[in-house]
């Protein structure tokens, strides 16, 4: 009996050890480590994801180098390098819409051709026969010393721009990025300095009405909104004024505004607002 128990224990231990060995995964350092960089250029978020191959004593950019002149390169190692722009930008004078792009390059002795493809997959080879969204060129520059691992960085930030640097070995290229940050800020300043818009007043009135706040203040806001839109009244804003007047017990004025909102909704073909105004008119007429 004791031998049977011992034999069963040995068998279970062997099975446990075997399953552990099979499921365990050996982890080793990546030859080309993955890197991720996030920054802001002006008001635009920029993300870069790529792998960083090392020189390891090899010749990099040359006719017979690891990256031969005139041939398309994945711009890193492993999967395609991915760059994401939060908003539309200008890269080296070319317009690049906000979104994610696979970056492929064609290094040459005196300049690089840099191609931005709408990102679909990490398989860089799948982009070779496709048309890039933008193609730009950048002159090569020498860097002091040697950069052992391929590096992408953004530097020399201004209020509305920066430079994308790509460097490896003794070679570096720079791509200037330009954003609309200055124009966006000036437009925002002009908007704020001009005071609240009709929609700002409408949103404030709607919130105060829904939150059961100060109805007199809500009425002041919605009336300002409707006055600002007097030449092109909005049926949903006029209805909000009717509802606030109804909350204040000013039924006669509420009915008049509800009728106006109904007529505007009928012209706009919005049956939902026509029906809601009819129900409100009937309700306020009974009281």
N, C-alpha and C positions, 0 to 999 in steps of 0.2 A: 504493500500500500504506500509506504514511504517513498519507494522508488518511483511509483507512478506519479505521485505528487511532484517529486523533484523533476521528473521527465517533463511533466506538463509545464512547470515553471520555466525550464530551459527553453522549451519550444516557444512559449509566449514571449520570453525575453528576446529570442532570436527574431521572431516576427516583428516585435516592436523596433528592434535595432535596424532591421532591414527596411521597414517603412520609413523610419526617420532618415536613413541614409538616402533613400530614393527621393524624398520630398525636400531635403535640404538643398539649397542652392549656394554654390560657391561664388562669392562676390570678389571681384578684382578691380583695381583702378582702371578707368576708361583711358585708352591711349589718347583719345581726343576729347577732353572733358567738355560737358555741356555747360553753356553759359547763358544767363538771362539778364538783360539790363532794362530798367525802366526809368524814364526821366520825362521831364516836361520841356518842351520847346515853345516859348511864349505861353500860350494857354492850351497847347496841344500835347496830349499824352503820346509818347513814342515808346514802343516796346521792341526789343531785339532778342531773338532766340537763335543760337547757333552753337556749333561745336568748334573747338580750338585745337587743330592739329599742331604738332610740334615740328621743329626743323630736324632734330635728331641727326645733325651732321650732314643733312642732305642739301643739295642745291635746289632752291625753290622756284623762282621765276627765271626762266631761261629757255632757249630754243629746245634744249634737251633736259629741262628741269622737271621737278615733280609736277609743277604747273606750267606746261609748255606755252610759249607765247602764241596768241591767236586762237587758242582753243577754249571752249566754254568750260567754266569752272563752277562748282557748286558754291563757292565762296565760303569755304570752311571744310567740314568733314561730316561724315554720316548723312543725316538728312539735310534737306534744303534749308538754307538760312531763311528765317522768317522775320520780317519787320512789319510793325503795325503802327499806322498813324491814326490818331483819334479824330482828326479833322483833315480837310483838304490842305495840302501843302504844295510848295514849289521846291523841287529837288534839282539843283544845278540848272535852274531855268525851265524845267519841265513840270507841268501840272500833274500831281499825283493825288487822286481822290482818297478821302479817308477810307481805311480798310487795311486788310492784311495782304502782304505780298511775299512771294518767294523771290529771293535776290540771287540772280546768276550773273557772273561776270566773265569778261573775255580780256584777261590781262595781256598787255603788250609792253614792249620795252619803254615807250615814252608816254603811253596813256592806257587807261582801262575803259572798256565799254561796260556799263552797269545796266542791267535789265531788271525791271520790276514786273513780275507776273502775278495776276490775281491768285492768291493762295488757295490751293485745292488739296494738296497732299504733300507729305514730306519727301516723296520720291522725286528727287531733283531731275532725274532723266525724263520724267513725263512732261517737262516744260520745254524741252529742246525744240520740238516741232511747233510750238504754239507762238502766238504773237504777243509780245509783252505790252503791258498797259503804258509803259514809258521806258525809253532808253536814253541814257545820258552818258557823257564821257568825262573823264577826270584825268588830269596830268599826273604822272608819277613823280614822287619826290623821294629823296634819300633821307633815311632816318639815321641819327647818330647811333653807332653800335649796331646790335642785332636784336630783333624782337623774336624770341624763341618760339612763342606760341601765337598763332594767328589771332589778331585782336580787332574787335570793332568797338568804337567808343564815340560818344558825342561830347564835344567840348566847344569852347569859345562861344558860350551862350550870350545872346543879346536879348533885348526885350521881345524880339519877334523872330529870332533865328538861332542857328547853331551850325556846326559842321559835323558831318558823319565822317569819322576817320576809319579806314581799313588799313591795317599794317601787318607785315610779316617779313622776317629776314631784314633786309635793308631797304625795303620798298614800302611806300605809304601813298595812299590817295585820299583826297578830301572832297566830300560832296556837300555844298552849302544847302541848308534847309531854310526856307523862308515861310513864315506863317502870316496870317492876317491879324495877329494879336493887336497891333497898334490900331488898325481900323476898327476892330471889334470893341476895343476899350473906348475909343472915341465915340462910337455909335452908342455904346451903353451910357457914357457920360451925357451925351446929348439927350438920350431918352429920359434919364433921371432928372436932369436939369429942367426938362420941359414939363415935369410933373407927371402925376399918374395918368395913365391912358383910360379910355372908356372901359376897356376890359379889366383893368386893375380895379376900378370902382365897382364893376359888376361882380368880380370875384370876391371883393371885400363884402359887398352887400349880401351875396349868396351865402358866404360863410356865416355871417352874423345872423342871417335869417334861419339857416339850418341849425345853428347852435343855440337858437333861442336867446340871442344876445340883445343888445340895445336896438330895438326895432326902429326908433326914431332916427338913430344914426344910420342904420341900414337903409332906411328910406332916403335919407340925404344922399348916400352914396349911389343908390340905384337911379335916383333922379338926375344926378350929375352924369352918370353913364348914358342915360337916355337923352339928355340935353346935348352931349357931345356927338351923339349919333342921330341928331334931329333930322338931318338930310337923308339918312339911310337907316331908319329904325329897325332894330332886330326883334323879331317876335318873342324870342326866349328872354330877352332882357326886359321887354315891356311886360311880359307875364310875371317876371319876378317882382316888378313894381306892384302889379295887381295883388300878388300873394302877400306882400308886406303890408299893403294898405288894408287887406282883409284881416291880417293879424292885429292891426291897430284899430279894428272895428269901423273903419271908414269905408263901409260897404258900397255906397254910391260911387265913390271915386274908384274903388276896386273893380266894380262892374264895368265902368267906362274903359279902364285900362285893359280888362280882360277882353272886351269887345274889340278893342284896337289890336291886341295880340292875335285874336282869332282871325281878323281880316288879313293881317300880315302873314299868318301861318297858311291861310287859304291860298294866298298869292304864291307862297313858296312851295305849296304842295305838301305841307307837313300835316297829315291827318291826325297824328297823335296830339299835337298842340291844339288843333281845332277842337278835338274831343275834350281835352282837359279844360280848355277855356269854357266850353259849353257847360260842363259839369260845375265849374266854379260859379259861373253866372247864375245857374239854377239854384245852387246852394245859397249864394248871397242874396238872391231875390226873395227867398222865403223868410229871411230873418228881419 
